[in-house]
Amino acid sequence: MKAKNMAFVLLLFTEIVASGQQCKSPCSQLGNPNARRNILQDTSVEPYSSIIQLSVKRWWNFRTINTSTASQYEKGRLITANHNLMFSPFIKSIELKFNNDTLKLRPRDFKTHHYHKWLWHKKRKDIAVLVLKDSLSNRLKGVTSFKLAKCVCVDTTDSVHLTGFPCDRLDTLVDKVDTLKLFDKKGRIVGYNHYTCKGDSGAPIWMPKNNKYHLVAIHHGCGRPPAFKKETNWGIAITEDVLKWVKSK
């Protein structure tokens, strides 16, 4: 078997195993799990009304629903972590939940764009965009949009929010607040001590500024980021390159 085919089989097996984990050993050891606030009645108010629960089914494991978080940045255009939409040709369906409403998508209803499109997933570029057909964009009633902003505008003393749908509080939007702790040398990775769980993947890291809500990074997960020696919760910063790529889609 050729090396590329073998690599694909290994990645496919890893994804199948991971997709069945759901909420077993789901959460980081960093941060305070009690320092989180459930967003209930406020889900129809900005910026929480910009955040959507993303549930993906793939053909090889269609009985398992992989739940994560996405955000709208333009009408009908959602940004999330790339690993939430990996192997996009094999996606059977996507379900979006927002403002007590649900929109079910088939492959003909959307397109996926991956910041890094190749066999090997690059954690440093863990960003993807989901674009709905124009005819479906109006179905996202009440969903508002974040303003994408370069993360360099954020000082490490500034507080940022991470708001997503962690699997230990199923179907509940949960907000955490902390300061950014780490940047890699090229400003592509940010670290923080928010307490996160599976399901928070792809959640917006955002901050209020000048009466607007700026999305400055996308949550990846917990662990040791590339080029770092210690573990943290971390995400991919919105850089100038990311902004150019998103606008091209």
C-alpha positions as CSV (number, residue, x, y, z in Angstrom):
1,M,0.0,0.0,0.0
2,K,1.3,3.4,-0.9
3,A,2.4,5.8,1.9
4,K,-0.4,8.3,1.1
5,N,-3.1,5.6,1.1
6,M,-1.8,4.1,4.4
7,A,-1.8,7.6,5.9
8,F,-5.4,8.1,4.9
9,V,-6.4,4.8,6.4
10,L,-4.7,5.7,9.7
11,L,-6.4,9.1,9.8
12,L,-9.7,7.6,8.9
13,F,-9.4,5.1,11.8
14,T,-8.4,7.8,14.2
15,E,-11.4,9.9,13.2
16,I,-13.8,6.9,13.6
17,V,-12.4,6.2,17.1
18,A,-12.6,9.9,18.1
19,S,-16.1,10.3,16.7
20,G,-17.4,7.7,19.1
21,Q,-15.9,9.2,22.2
22,Q,-18.6,11.8,22.8
23,C,-18.1,13.1,26.4
24,K,-15.8,10.5,27.9
25,S,-12.8,12.2,29.5
26,P,-13.9,15.4,27.8
27,C,-12.6,18.3,29.8
28,S,-9.3,20.1,30.4
29,Q,-7.6,20.2,33.8
30,L,-7.0,23.9,33.5
31,G,-9.3,26.7,34.7
32,N,-12.2,26.5,37.1
33,P,-15.3,24.5,36.0
34,N,-17.4,26.6,38.3
35,A,-16.4,29.9,36.8
36,R,-18.7,29.4,33.8
37,R,-22.0,31.0,33.2
38,N,-24.9,29.4,31.4
39,I,-26.4,31.6,28.7
40,L,-30.1,30.8,28.8
41,Q,-32.6,33.7,28.1
42,D,-29.7,35.7,26.6
43,T,-29.2,33.5,23.6
44,S,-31.2,35.8,21.4
45,V,-29.1,38.8,22.4
46,E,-25.7,39.8,20.8
47,P,-23.1,38.4,20.7
48,Y,-24.6,35.1,21.9
49,S,-27.1,35.2,19.1
50,S,-24.1,34.8,16.7
51,I,-23.1,31.4,18.1
52,I,-24.5,28.2,16.7
53,Q,-24.3,24.6,17.8
54,L,-22.9,22.4,15.0
55,S,-23.7,18.7,14.8
56,V,-22.0,16.6,12.1
57,K,-22.8,13.1,10.9
58,R,-20.4,11.3,8.5
59,W,-21.2,8.3,6.3
60,W,-18.9,5.8,8.0
61,N,-20.4,6.5,11.5
62,F,-23.8,8.0,10.8
63,R,-25.3,6.9,14.1
64,T,-22.8,9.1,16.0
65,I,-23.4,12.9,16.2
66,N,-20.2,15.0,16.7
67,T,-21.2,18.2,18.3
68,S,-19.2,21.4,18.3
69,T,-19.5,25.2,18.1
70,A,-19.5,27.7,15.2
71,S,-20.1,31.4,14.7
72,Q,-21.6,33.5,12.0
73,Y,-19.4,36.3,10.7
74,E,-21.5,37.1,7.6
75,K,-25.0,36.1,6.7
76,G,-24.9,32.4,5.9
77,R,-21.2,32.1,6.6
78,L,-19.9,30.3,9.7
79,I,-16.4,29.9,11.0
80,T,-15.3,27.0,13.2
81,A,-12.3,24.7,13.9
82,N,-11.1,22.7,10.9
83,H,-11.2,19.4,12.8
84,N,-15.0,19.8,13.2
85,L,-15.4,19.6,9.4
86,M,-12.5,17.3,8.5
87,F,-13.2,14.7,5.7
88,S,-15.9,17.0,4.4
89,P,-16.6,14.8,1.3
90,F,-17.8,12.1,3.8
91,I,-20.2,14.4,5.7
92,K,-23.7,12.9,5.5
93,S,-25.5,15.8,7.2
94,I,-25.1,18.9,9.4
95,E,-27.5,20.2,11.9
96,L,-27.4,23.8,13.1
97,K,-29.1,24.8,16.4
98,F,-29.7,28.4,17.2
99,N,-32.3,30.5,19.1
100,N,-34.4,27.4,19.9
101,D,-34.5,26.6,16.2
102,T,-32.9,23.9,14.0
103,L,-31.7,23.8,10.4
104,K,-30.8,20.5,8.9
105,L,-28.4,20.5,5.9
106,R,-27.6,18.0,3.3
107,P,-24.3,18.1,1.3
108,R,-26.0,20.0,-1.5
109,D,-27.0,22.8,0.9
110,F,-23.4,23.9,1.8
111,K,-19.8,24.2,0.9
112,T,-16.8,23.8,3.2
113,H,-13.5,25.6,2.9
114,H,-10.4,24.6,4.9
115,Y,-7.7,27.0,5.9
116,H,-5.3,24.1,5.4
117,K,-6.4,21.7,2.8
118,W,-4.2,18.6,2.7
119,L,-4.0,15.1,4.0
120,W,-2.2,16.0,7.2
121,H,-4.2,18.2,9.5
122,K,-2.2,21.2,10.7
123,K,-3.1,22.3,14.2
124,R,-1.6,25.8,13.5
125,K,-4.3,26.3,10.9
126,D,-7.3,24.7,12.6
127,I,-9.9,26.9,10.9
128,A,-12.7,26.2,8.5
129,V,-15.6,28.0,6.9
130,L,-19.1,26.6,6.3
131,V,-21.0,28.5,3.6
132,L,-24.7,27.9,3.2
133,K,-26.6,28.2,-0.1
134,D,-28.0,31.7,-0.5
135,S,-31.6,30.3,-0.4
136,L,-30.9,28.9,3.1
137,S,-29.1,31.9,4.6
138,N,-32.5,33.6,5.4
139,R,-33.4,30.5,7.5
140,L,-30.9,31.6,10.1
141,K,-33.5,33.9,11.6
142,G,-32.3,36.0,14.6
143,V,-28.7,34.9,14.1
144,T,-26.4,38.0,14.2
145,S,-22.7,38.3,13.1
146,F,-19.4,38.8,14.8
147,K,-16.8,41.2,13.4
148,L,-13.6,39.3,12.6
149,A,-10.6,41.2,14.0
150,K,-6.9,40.6,14.0
151,C,-5.8,39.2,17.3
152,V,-2.8,41.6,17.5
153,C,-5.2,44.2,18.7
154,V,-5.6,42.2,22.0
155,D,-3.3,42.9,24.9
156,T,-2.5,40.1,27.3
157,T,-4.2,42.1,30.0
158,D,-7.5,42.2,28.1
159,S,-10.2,39.9,29.1
160,V,-11.7,37.7,26.4
161,H,-14.7,35.4,26.3
162,L,-14.9,31.9,25.1
163,T,-18.5,30.9,24.5
164,G,-19.5,27.4,23.3
165,F,-21.6,24.3,23.8
166,P,-19.5,22.0,26.1
167,C,-20.6,18.4,26.2
168,D,-20.9,18.3,30.0
169,R,-23.7,20.8,29.7
170,L,-25.4,19.4,26.7
171,D,-27.2,21.8,24.4
172,T,-26.4,24.7,26.8
173,L,-24.5,27.8,25.6
174,V,-21.8,28.4,28.3
175,D,-19.6,31.5,28.6
176,K,-16.1,31.7,30.2
177,V,-14.0,34.8,30.8
178,D,-10.2,35.0,31.1
179,T,-7.1,36.8,29.8
180,L,-4.9,35.6,27.0
181,K,-1.8,34.0,28.4
182,L,0.4,32.9,25.5
183,F,1.3,33.8,21.9
184,D,3.6,31.9,19.6
185,K,6.4,33.8,17.9
186,K,4.3,34.4,14.7
187,G,1.2,35.3,16.6
188,R,-0.8,32.4,15.3
189,I,-1.6,30.6,18.6
190,V,-3.2,32.1,21.7
191,G,-3.3,30.3,25.1
192,Y,-5.7,30.8,28.1
193,N,-7.0,29.1,31.2
194,H,-10.6,28.9,30.4
195,Y,-12.1,25.6,31.5
196,T,-13.2,23.9,28.3
197,C,-14.8,20.6,27.2
198,K,-15.3,18.7,24.0
199,G,-18.0,20.5,22.2
200,D,-16.3,23.9,22.8
201,S,-14.2,23.1,19.7
202,G,-14.6,25.9,17.2
203,A,-16.1,28.3,19.8
204,P,-15.4,32.0,19.3
205,I,-12.9,33.8,21.4
206,W,-14.2,37.3,21.4
207,M,-14.1,40.6,23.2
208,P,-16.3,43.8,23.2
209,K,-14.6,46.8,21.8
210,N,-16.0,50.2,20.5
211,N,-19.6,48.9,21.0
212,K,-18.9,45.9,18.7
213,Y,-18.1,42.3,19.4
214,H,-14.8,41.3,17.8
215,L,-14.0,37.6,17.2
216,V,-10.2,37.4,17.6
217,A,-9.5,33.6,17.7
218,I,-11.1,30.2,17.3
219,H,-10.9,27.6,20.1
220,H,-9.0,24.5,19.2
221,G,-8.8,22.5,22.4
222,C,-6.6,21.7,25.3
223,G,-3.1,20.2,25.4
224,R,0.4,21.4,24.4
225,P,0.3,23.7,21.4
226,P,3.0,23.4,18.7
227,A,6.2,25.2,19.8
228,F,5.1,25.3,23.4
229,K,6.6,23.4,26.3
230,K,3.6,23.4,28.7
231,E,-0.1,22.5,28.3
232,T,-2.8,25.1,28.1
233,N,-6.2,25.6,26.5
234,W,-5.5,27.2,23.1
235,G,-6.9,28.5,19.9
236,I,-5.9,29.9,16.5
237,A,-5.6,33.6,16.3
238,I,-7.3,35.7,13.6
239,T,-4.3,37.0,11.7
240,E,-4.0,39.1,8.6
241,D,-3.6,35.9,6.6
242,V,-6.7,34.4,8.1
243,L,-8.7,37.5,7.3
244,K,-7.6,37.5,3.6
245,W,-8.4,33.8,3.3
246,V,-11.9,34.2,4.9
247,K,-12.7,37.1,2.6
248,S,-11.7,35.0,-0.4
249,K,-14.4,32.5,0.5
